[in-house]
Every structure is written in C-alpha cells, then in structure tokens.
Amino acid sequence: MITGELKGKVEHVWDAFWSGGTANPLEVVEQIYVLFLPRRDDLSRRHVGDLNALFESLQHRAFRGEL
C-alpha cells in the first residue's frame, strides 16, 4: 500500500492527467513511458560512448605494453 508523501505525488500526477482529459490508466502509463523513454535512450548512448572510450584507451595501453 502506498502511503504518505508518495501517495500524494501519485495522486497529483493522476489529477494532472485526469484534468487533461486522460482517465484511462493504461493511457496514463503509456504517456509516462513516452515521457521517460528519450531520457533512457540518451543515458544509454552516453554509457555506450563512455565504454567505447575506455575500451580504446585500454587497447592503446595494451599495444604499448603498459598493461
């Protein structure tokens, strides 16, 4: 059971969707997913870029015999 501050936040989000004309819970979940999907993709791309940079650095060090 959700109680306290978290319950208030969930109700606030639900009220915002309800007043915007969306009353179907499935549509609310879809909209929240659409809102956060681009953020997840950006973070994923950033992590892949960081891993590629680390891999290249390790390759260069291994080639020079530093590992």
N, CA and C atoms as a LAMMPS dump frame, in Angstrom:
ITEM: TIMESTEP
0
ITEM: NUMBER OF ATOMS
201
ITEM: BOX BOUNDS ff ff ff
-5.0000000000000000e+02 5.0000000000000000e+02
-5.0000000000000000e+02 5.0000000000000000e+02
-5.0000000000000000e+02 5.0000000000000000e+02
ITEM: ATOMS id mol type element x y z
1 1 1 N 0.844 -1.18 0
2 1 2 C 0 0 0
3 1 3 C 0.89 1.243 0
4 2 1 N 0.566 2.174 -0.856
5 2 2 C 1.311 3.434 -0.93
6 2 3 C 0.711 4.408 0.073
7 3 1 N 1.577 5.016 0.893
8 3 2 C 1.084 5.96 1.893
9 3 3 C 1.961 7.199 1.907
10 4 1 N 1.497 8.197 2.589
11 4 2 C 2.28 9.378 2.857
12 4 3 C 2.57 10.242 1.648
13 5 1 N 3.796 10.731 1.592
14 5 2 C 4.212 11.685 0.565
15 5 3 C 4.134 11.089 -0.834
16 6 1 N 4.537 9.834 -0.987
17 6 2 C 4.491 9.189 -2.291
18 6 3 C 3.06 9.1 -2.815
19 7 1 N 2.122 8.768 -1.934
20 7 2 C 0.717 8.692 -2.34
21 7 3 C 0.236 10.049 -2.833
22 8 1 N 0.626 11.095 -2.156
23 8 2 C 0.242 12.441 -2.571
24 8 3 C 0.79 12.797 -3.939
25 9 1 N 2.035 12.393 -4.209
26 9 2 C 2.635 12.663 -5.517
27 9 3 C 1.936 11.892 -6.622
28 10 1 N 1.61 10.638 -6.353
29 10 2 C 0.906 9.822 -7.342
30 10 3 C -0.472 10.422 -7.627
31 11 1 N -1.172 10.828 -6.591
32 11 2 C -2.487 11.443 -6.782
33 11 3 C -2.39 12.744 -7.557
34 12 1 N -1.335 13.508 -7.312
35 12 2 C -1.124 14.762 -8.042
36 12 3 C -0.916 14.49 -9.533
37 13 1 N -0.107 13.497 -9.862
38 13 2 C 0.11 13.13 -11.264
39 13 3 C -1.193 12.652 -11.887
40 14 1 N -1.932 11.795 -11.176
41 14 2 C -3.194 11.291 -11.695
42 14 3 C -4.17 12.44 -11.948
43 15 1 N -4.246 13.397 -11.004
44 15 2 C -5.133 14.551 -11.182
45 15 3 C -4.752 15.365 -12.41
46 16 1 N -3.449 15.492 -12.666
47 16 2 C -2.997 16.243 -13.838
48 16 3 C -3.451 15.557 -15.121
49 17 1 N -3.318 14.256 -15.199
50 17 2 C -3.784 13.538 -16.382
51 17 3 C -5.309 13.61 -16.492
52 18 1 N -6.003 13.431 -15.374
53 18 2 C -7.461 13.454 -15.378
54 18 3 C -7.975 14.81 -15.868
55 19 1 N -7.396 15.889 -15.364
56 19 2 C -7.853 17.219 -15.777
57 19 3 C -7.475 17.511 -17.232
58 20 1 N -6.483 16.809 -17.745
59 20 2 C -6.103 16.96 -19.149
60 20 3 C -6.947 16.112 -20.088
61 21 1 N -7.855 15.328 -19.546
62 21 2 C -8.762 14.551 -20.372
63 21 3 C -8.402 13.082 -20.51
64 22 1 N -7.392 12.622 -19.794
65 22 2 C -6.999 11.22 -19.864
66 22 3 C -7.419 10.525 -18.573
67 23 1 N -8.395 9.63 -18.684
68 23 2 C -8.886 8.94 -17.496
69 23 3 C -8.558 7.451 -17.515
70 24 1 N -8.101 6.949 -18.637
71 24 2 C -7.782 5.536 -18.766
72 24 3 C -6.395 5.27 -18.153
73 25 1 N -6.286 4.423 -17.148
74 25 2 C -4.985 4.164 -16.511
75 25 3 C -3.921 3.66 -17.497
76 26 1 N -4.318 2.863 -18.483
77 26 2 C -3.363 2.373 -19.466
78 26 3 C -2.777 3.519 -20.281
79 27 1 N -3.608 4.478 -20.658
80 27 2 C -3.112 5.643 -21.387
81 27 3 C -2.158 6.472 -20.535
82 28 1 N -2.442 6.569 -19.241
83 28 2 C -1.558 7.309 -18.337
84 28 3 C -0.186 6.642 -18.291
85 29 1 N -0.165 5.321 -18.157
86 29 2 C 1.1 4.588 -18.124
87 29 3 C 1.847 4.773 -19.442
88 30 1 N 1.135 4.716 -20.562
89 30 2 C 1.766 4.915 -21.87
90 30 3 C 2.383 6.303 -21.974
91 31 1 N 1.673 7.306 -21.507
92 31 2 C 2.182 8.679 -21.586
93 31 3 C 3.422 8.866 -20.709
94 32 1 N 3.41 8.283 -19.532
95 32 2 C 4.585 8.38 -18.657
96 32 3 C 5.771 7.686 -19.308
97 33 1 N 5.528 6.543 -19.928
98 33 2 C 6.591 5.816 -20.633
99 33 3 C 7.162 6.664 -21.759
100 34 1 N 6.287 7.305 -22.524
101 34 2 C 6.732 8.151 -23.641
102 34 3 C 7.55 9.333 -23.122
103 35 1 N 7.193 9.844 -21.954
104 35 2 C 7.938 10.977 -21.391
105 35 3 C 9.369 10.588 -21
106 36 1 N 9.543 9.39 -20.471
107 36 2 C 10.841 8.99 -19.95
108 36 3 C 11.687 8.188 -20.928
109 37 1 N 11.118 7.709 -22.022
110 37 2 C 11.851 6.917 -22.999
111 37 3 C 13.038 7.676 -23.607
112 38 1 N 12.878 8.918 -24.047
113 38 2 C 14.033 9.631 -24.612
114 38 3 C 15.174 9.801 -23.603
115 39 1 N 14.86 10.037 -22.357
116 39 2 C 15.892 10.181 -21.315
117 39 3 C 16.679 8.884 -21.16
118 40 1 N 15.96 7.76 -21.153
119 40 2 C 16.618 6.463 -21.029
120 40 3 C 17.544 6.214 -22.212
121 41 1 N 17.091 6.552 -23.402
122 41 2 C 17.916 6.352 -24.591
123 41 3 C 19.17 7.226 -24.55
124 42 1 N 19.018 8.472 -24.111
125 42 2 C 20.179 9.363 -24.011
126 42 3 C 21.204 8.822 -23.02
127 43 1 N 20.74 8.355 -21.882
128 43 2 C 21.66 7.792 -20.887
129 43 3 C 22.349 6.549 -21.425
130 44 1 N 21.61 5.728 -22.142
131 44 2 C 22.184 4.516 -22.711
132 44 3 C 23.28 4.859 -23.722
133 45 1 N 23.003 5.826 -24.6
134 45 2 C 24.017 6.24 -25.584
135 45 3 C 25.264 6.791 -24.896
136 46 1 N 25.061 7.558 -23.823
137 46 2 C 26.198 8.129 -23.102
138 46 3 C 27.053 7.022 -22.477
139 47 1 N 26.398 6.019 -21.891
140 47 2 C 27.14 4.916 -21.282
141 47 3 C 27.914 4.123 -22.333
142 48 1 N 27.304 3.887 -23.478
143 48 2 C 27.992 3.164 -24.551
144 48 3 C 29.199 3.963 -25.027
145 49 1 N 29.044 5.272 -25.155
146 49 2 C 30.171 6.117 -25.555
147 49 3 C 31.306 6.056 -24.538
148 50 1 N 30.959 6.096 -23.259
149 50 2 C 31.979 6.002 -22.208
150 50 3 C 32.7 4.657 -22.264
151 51 1 N 31.952 3.585 -22.486
152 51 2 C 32.57 2.262 -22.564
153 51 3 C 33.475 2.146 -23.787
154 52 1 N 33.062 2.715 -24.913
155 52 2 C 33.904 2.691 -26.109
156 52 3 C 35.203 3.448 -25.88
157 53 1 N 35.132 4.604 -25.232
158 53 2 C 36.326 5.38 -24.939
159 53 3 C 37.266 4.605 -24.014
160 54 1 N 36.719 3.956 -23.007
161 54 2 C 37.532 3.154 -22.1
162 54 3 C 38.184 2 -22.847
163 55 1 N 37.444 1.334 -23.712
164 55 2 C 37.976 0.214 -24.48
165 55 3 C 39.13 0.678 -25.376
166 56 1 N 38.954 1.82 -26.062
167 56 2 C 40.026 2.339 -26.918
168 56 3 C 41.26 2.675 -26.099
169 57 1 N 41.065 3.274 -24.932
170 57 2 C 42.191 3.61 -24.062
171 57 3 C 42.937 2.347 -23.634
172 58 1 N 42.195 1.314 -23.273
173 58 2 C 42.831 0.065 -22.861
174 58 3 C 43.557 -0.592 -24.026
175 59 1 N 43.001 -0.5 -25.227
176 59 2 C 43.67 -1.059 -26.397
177 59 3 C 45.008 -0.364 -26.64
178 60 1 N 45.018 0.961 -26.543
179 60 2 C 46.257 1.704 -26.758
180 60 3 C 47.302 1.354 -25.708
181 61 1 N 46.872 1.234 -24.459
182 61 2 C 47.814 0.881 -23.398
183 61 3 C 48.343 -0.527 -23.576
184 62 1 N 47.491 -1.459 -24
185 62 2 C 47.915 -2.834 -24.215
186 62 3 C 48.91 -2.916 -25.378
187 63 1 N 48.659 -2.145 -26.416
188 63 2 C 49.556 -2.141 -27.572
189 63 3 C 50.93 -1.611 -27.212
190 64 1 N 50.968 -0.626 -26.306
191 64 2 C 52.261 -0.062 -25.876
192 64 3 C 52.911 -0.906 -24.778
193 65 1 N 52.234 -1.944 -24.308
194 65 2 C 52.799 -2.811 -23.29
195 65 3 C 52.651 -2.272 -21.872
196 66 1 N 51.721 -1.361 -21.67
197 66 2 C 51.537 -0.771 -20.338
198 66 3 C 50.629 -1.604 -19.45
199 67 1 N 49.976 -2.598 -19.998
200 67 2 C 49.073 -3.401 -19.174
201 67 3 C 49.752 -4.643 -18.669
